[in-house]
């Protein structure tokens, strides 16, 4: 029986309106273990009370850099229930990177893996430091939660109250904390639940990380909004996923997931008979993968478009033509227009311009960066996404490029300025330019083009090796090329388009 809608706009309280009976399955592990909605209600309450006991107050940041597990997911829900702002951090971040995020966000609590307690403590400042191991084993926070009460009244929150901060970098190289409210997350979960026709009978195969918007909000919150369930895997393994798909009804993934699944022999129309929907996002899906997947499985992958600052903005239709190379139509309540990048004036249909979005899903701004926030919003409230696109004569949104140098590799955002700064600090480097080149597996691969100082010589290893301690692995260049000088225009600006054209085939297999 459904409860009457909650007056509390706390994300958890809002999603709870559609939870099924407590004994219904929420999570099934790859090995078949079951974690019910009742288990979730109790365990998330314990984490909420543990946080409160550690001095976390509504609005305080809780920074978390731990492995994917049911326990870490319960910590997220516990933070939301307590009214804290959840700050997930990629487990690949180095101590140097982590130090920036913690110094900027000034969390009240930092949660890390037991194995990284020493190095995290060195950069955690005045925050309380706790550990959480996989499955809660070996973590002091898990032990504290075990002792905490299983009863809690979800913190009273307004739609505009801060629920999470997700960091996203920019072309300036400085990471920005996107502030997402309870209303942002709730509206997006409900819009996706409706658009993708989720029901309580659905079982989502969840193999995404939960430190960014795709796996944490798009996947998890949509499941909770529907009162559905999920097969929860710690990471993506193509053979394991292919074997588990017959137990699922929906899968969400990045393009790399689908290109790797196509290499699995067990991926057939018969084994996917129970699947009703495949969804792809976080990076453009290759038309070849889109076509080959449909030919092989009989399923047309549904592409959608979103970003850290907005959650999901558009989606190809559930019922209707899912057109390769497009990201469909605006979600319910979301407005999209194509504008002149300089003036913000809306362009005619079919013209290419800046993709701009307005709606309840759009974040309130960047943490402690009011000037940057003002730069990214038009006076009428439209957010400037930084993507270029057009709306065709049938209303489908087409993304044609980016007006920033963002690289998307394996579903992860990679920002050249950050990598260039690290390369330029290496002895013997005069300057560098980092670009993305088409990659058959990752979508784009990171490529560095380096000019050495006069009379200096460097090998690829001399550039790549020092980056290992300062950059996450997915940010590190897969190839380094050396040139006498980087190409520039008359204004002295490095011509990255010229470099992208020059190295466009570096990851492509040689022709026979």
Secondary structure, DSSP 8 states (H G I E B T S, - for coil): ------S---HHHHHHTT---TTSEEEEETT--EEEHHHHHHHHHHHHHHHHHTT--TT-EEEEE---SHHHHHHHHHHHHHT-EEEE--TT--HHHHHHHHHHH--SEEEE-GGGHHHHHTT-TTSEEEE--GGGTT-HHHHHHHHS-S--------TTSEEEEEEE--TTS--EEEEEEHHHHHHHHHHHHHHTT--TT-EEEE-S-SSSHIIIIIIIIHHHHHT-EEEE-SS--HHHHHHHGGG-SEEEE-HHHHHHHTT-TT--TTTTTT--EEEE-SS---HHHHHHHHHHHS---EEEEEETTTEEEEE--SSS---TT---EE-TT-EEEEE-TTT--B--TT--EEEEEESTTS--EETT-HHHHHHHB-TTS-EEEEEEEEE-TTS-EEEEEESS--EEETTEEE-HHHHHHHHHTSTTEEEEEEEEEEETTTEEEEEEEEEE-TT----HHHHHHHHTTTS-GGGS-SEEEEESS--B-TT--B-HHHHHHHTTTTTS----
